[in-house]
Amino acid sequence: MKSIKHIVVVAVVAGILACTKVPISGRRQMNLLPESQLMSMSLTQYGTFLQENPPMSDEIEDTKRVKRVGSRISHAVEKYMKENGMSNRIANYKWEFNLVNQNTVNAWCMPGGKVVVYKGIMPVAASDEGLAVVMGHEIAHAIARHGNERMSQGLVAAVGAAGLAVALREKPAETQLLFLGAYGAATGAGILAFSRNHESEADKLGMVFMAMAGYEPKEAIPFWERMKAASGGGSNVPEFLSTHPSHDTRIERITEFLPEAQSYFVKAE
């Protein structure tokens, strides 16, 4: 009994020490999992995904667009992190941007800067600016460490704080599924829904990133209007929206934040 109490105390202390502030919002979050461990899982799962879903040719115009926009957004991320003393958040990032031949309306970013865009979202993105909204939003989720936060919450709910290490060690399959769900790279019931806080933070931080990359942040408004239209108002909700719940107030909140995002805008030469 004493040893169990000791483990719980250690876990709670570790959780307190793991509290960090999310960029832009300043919200405190508790990440119980080491980023180094998530980075390792990311490389494994990302490699497996690409083996099963080979990237589309670099010669395809949409692939060129994904890599072009991704490069500009990633440079903006690095600049923002450096200017705000947060470079440690992306210290081991090695950016990669791939387009896969799936008609699903989806995109995601794993720790380490591993970004995948599905072909199905390209018509909704419609332009470089629209794609910048998508990629900025997904990269923002990774930078804000929302996946770590969701995995921590999921593991605690499943096994309790004291069982985190055991779950990671003895239940690799379940942990991998939780990982994929936390980063939007899985389908079905395993996906963990983003909270309103996560969505708002990703919207805002993504707009800042795209603005610093030279893309008009006001383009986020028509993009989300197109995403709303893509759902058809029925039950056939695009994957991008099923893992990123679209609240009625989303566009209103984006509009309210637009002046601040606009202050970061640097017109590309």
C-alpha positions in Angstrom: 0.0 0.0 0.0 2.8 2.4 0.9 4.6 1.8 -2.4 1.3 2.4 -4.4 0.8 5.7 -2.5 4.4 6.6 -3.3 3.9 6.0 -7.0 0.7 8.1 -7.0 2.5 11.0 -5.3 5.4 10.8 -7.8 2.9 10.8 -10.7 1.1 13.8 -9.3 4.3 15.7 -8.7 5.5 14.8 -12.2 2.2 16.1 -13.6 2.6 19.4 -11.8 6.1 19.7 -13.1 4.9 18.9 -16.6 2.5 21.9 -16.6 3.4 24.3 -19.4 1.8 27.3 -21.1 0.3 27.1 -24.5 1.5 29.7 -27.0 -0.9 32.6 -27.7 -3.6 31.6 -25.1 -1.2 31.2 -22.2 -3.4 28.4 -20.9 -1.6 26.0 -18.5 -1.7 22.4 -19.6 -0.6 19.1 -18.0 1.5 16.8 -20.3 2.5 13.6 -18.4 4.3 12.0 -21.3 7.9 12.9 -22.3 8.0 14.6 -25.7 11.0 12.4 -26.5 8.9 9.3 -26.2 6.1 10.8 -28.3 8.7 11.8 -30.9 9.9 8.2 -31.1 6.4 6.9 -31.4 5.8 9.5 -34.1 8.6 8.3 -36.3 7.4 4.7 -36.0 3.8 5.4 -36.7 4.6 7.9 -39.4 6.8 5.4 -41.2 4.2 2.7 -41.0 1.5 5.0 -42.3 3.6 6.0 -45.3 4.4 2.4 -46.1 0.6 1.7 -46.2 -0.2 5.0 -47.9 2.7 5.9 -50.3 3.1 9.7 -50.8 1.9 11.0 -54.2 4.6 12.0 -56.7 6.6 15.2 -56.2 5.8 16.1 -59.8 2.1 16.5 -59.1 1.0 20.1 -58.7 -0.9 19.4 -55.5 2.2 17.8 -54.0 4.3 20.8 -54.9 1.6 23.0 -53.3 1.7 21.0 -50.0 5.5 21.2 -49.8 5.6 24.9 -50.8 3.0 26.0 -48.2 4.4 23.6 -45.6 7.9 25.0 -46.0 6.7 28.6 -45.6 4.6 27.7 -42.6 7.4 25.8 -40.9 9.8 28.7 -41.3 7.2 31.0 -39.8 6.8 28.6 -36.8 10.6 28.6 -36.2 10.6 32.4 -36.3 7.7 32.7 -33.9 9.2 30.2 -31.5 12.6 31.9 -31.5 11.1 35.4 -31.0 9.0 34.1 -28.1 11.7 32.1 -26.4 10.0 28.8 -27.1 12.5 27.2 -29.5 12.8 24.2 -27.2 9.3 23.1 -28.2 10.6 22.4 -31.7 14.3 21.6 -30.9 14.1 18.1 -32.6 11.7 18.9 -35.3 12.6 17.6 -38.8 9.8 18.8 -41.1 8.3 16.6 -43.7 5.2 17.3 -45.8 3.4 14.7 -47.8 0.3 14.4 -49.9 -1.4 10.9 -49.9 -3.9 9.6 -52.4 -7.0 9.3 -50.1 -10.2 11.1 -50.8 -10.8 11.6 -47.1 -11.2 15.3 -46.1 -8.4 15.2 -43.5 -4.8 16.3 -42.5 -2.7 15.9 -39.5 0.7 16.7 -37.9 2.6 14.4 -35.6 5.3 15.5 -33.1 8.6 16.3 -34.9 6.9 18.1 -37.8 5.5 15.1 -39.7 2.7 16.5 -41.7 0.3 14.5 -44.0 -2.4 16.1 -46.2 -5.1 13.9 -47.8 -6.0 14.5 -51.4 -9.6 14.8 -50.4 -9.1 18.1 -48.6 -7.4 19.8 -51.6 -10.6 20.9 -53.3 -11.9 22.4 -50.1 -8.6 24.2 -49.5 -9.0 25.6 -53.1 -5.8 27.7 -53.0 -2.4 28.2 -51.3 -4.2 30.4 -48.7 -6.8 27.8 -47.9 -4.1 25.1 -47.6 -2.2 27.4 -45.3 -5.2 27.5 -43.0 -5.3 23.7 -43.0 -1.6 23.2 -42.4 -1.2 26.1 -40.0 -4.1 24.7 -37.9 -2.7 21.1 -37.8 0.8 22.3 -37.1 -0.6 24.5 -34.3 -2.1 21.4 -32.6 1.4 19.8 -32.6 3.2 23.0 -31.4 0.6 23.4 -28.6 1.2 19.8 -27.6 -2.5 19.0 -27.7 -1.8 15.4 -28.6 0.3 14.9 -25.5 -2.4 16.5 -23.4 -5.1 14.2 -24.9 -3.0 11.1 -24.6 -2.2 12.0 -20.9 -5.9 12.4 -20.3 -6.8 9.2 -22.1 -4.2 7.1 -20.3 -5.1 8.5 -16.9 -8.8 7.8 -17.6 -8.0 4.3 -18.6 -5.4 3.2 -16.1 -4.9 6.0 -13.5 -1.9 8.2 -13.1 0.1 5.4 -11.3 -0.4 3.1 -14.3 1.0 5.3 -17.0 4.4 3.6 -17.2 2.8 0.2 -17.0 0.4 1.0 -19.9 3.2 2.3 -22.1 5.4 -0.7 -21.4 2.9 -3.6 -21.3 0.1 -2.4 -23.7 1.9 -1.1 -26.8 -0.9 -1.8 -29.2 -3.5 0.1 -27.1 -1.0 2.9 -26.6 -0.3 3.2 -30.3 -4.0 3.4 -31.1 -4.4 6.1 -28.5 -1.4 7.9 -30.1 -3.0 7.7 -33.5 -6.3 8.9 -32.2 -4.7 11.8 -30.3 -3.1 13.1 -33.5 -6.0 12.6 -35.8 -4.3 9.8 -37.8 -6.8 7.1 -36.9 -10.4 6.6 -37.9 -13.4 5.3 -35.8 -14.0 5.3 -32.1 -10.4 5.5 -31.2 -10.2 9.2 -32.1 -10.1 11.6 -29.1 -12.2 14.7 -29.7 -10.4 18.0 -29.5 -11.8 20.3 -26.8 -13.1 23.8 -27.4 -9.9 25.1 -25.9 -7.7 23.0 -28.2 -9.7 24.1 -31.3 -9.6 27.8 -30.4 -5.9 27.6 -29.7 -5.2 25.9 -33.0 -7.3 28.3 -34.9 -5.5 31.3 -33.4 -2.0 30.0 -33.5 -2.5 28.7 -37.0 -3.7 32.1 -38.2 -0.5 33.7 -36.7 1.7 31.1 -38.4 0.0 31.6 -41.8 0.2 35.4 -41.4 3.9 35.3 -40.6 4.3 33.0 -43.6 2.8 35.7 -45.9 -0.7 34.3 -46.2 -3.7 36.5 -45.5 -5.2 35.3 -42.2 -8.6 36.5 -43.3 -8.7 33.6 -45.7 -9.5 31.4 -42.6 -13.1 32.6 -42.7 -14.0 31.5 -46.2 -12.1 28.2 -45.7 -14.1 27.3 -42.6 -17.3 28.3 -44.5 -16.3 25.8 -47.2 -15.6 23.2 -44.6 -19.1 23.8 -43.2 -20.6 23.4 -46.7 -18.5 20.2 -47.3 -20.4 18.6 -44.4 -23.6 19.1 -46.2 -25.3 19.8 -42.9 -26.0 16.1 -42.6 -24.5 13.1 -40.8 -21.8 12.5 -43.5 -19.3 14.7 -41.8 -15.8 15.0 -43.3 -13.0 13.3 -41.3 -11.4 16.7 -40.8 -14.5 17.9 -39.0 -15.2 14.7 -37.1 -11.8 15.0 -35.5 -12.0 18.8 -35.3 -15.5 19.6 -34.1 -16.9 22.7 -35.8 -18.7 24.8 -33.3 -21.3 27.4 -34.4 -19.2 30.2 -32.9 -16.0 29.2 -34.7 -16.1 31.7 -37.5 -17.2 34.4 -35.0 -14.2 33.7 -32.8 -11.9 33.7 -35.8 -13.3 37.0 -36.9 -12.7 38.5 -33.4 -9.1 37.3 -33.5 -8.4 38.5 -37.0 -7.1 41.9 -36.1 -4.4 40.4 -33.9 -3.5 37.8 -36.5 -3.4 40.5 -39.1 -0.7 42.3 -37.0 1.6 39.4 -37.8 1.0 39.5 -41.5 4.1 40.0 -43.7 3.3 40.2 -47.4 5.4 37.7 -49.3 7.8 39.2 -51.8 
